């Protein structure tokens, strides 16, 4: 699973809850990847059908989650696709280690 074209983003988002981590306290699925613009990390979350993001780095921390529309999530993932692909690869490798 990686992003090579915009259709891959559609599939990634459709299956998000199947592969993303789950926070059982806040009842959210989430996925963390590098923020190429601000140098920190972006957390993409989905709860109750709604998408949101939160950014955090050494020199910044967003005050709150930002709610995003589907099209904005797709734009964000496309813009950061190299970082998203690296994070997906790491997630897959970590899950393989657990399964072995």
Secondary structure, 3 states (H helix, E strand, C coil): CCCCCHHHHHHHHHCHHHHCEEECCCCEEEEEEECCCCCCEEEEEEECCEEEEEEEECCEECCCCEEECHHHHHHHHHHCHHHHHHHHHHHHHHHHHHHC
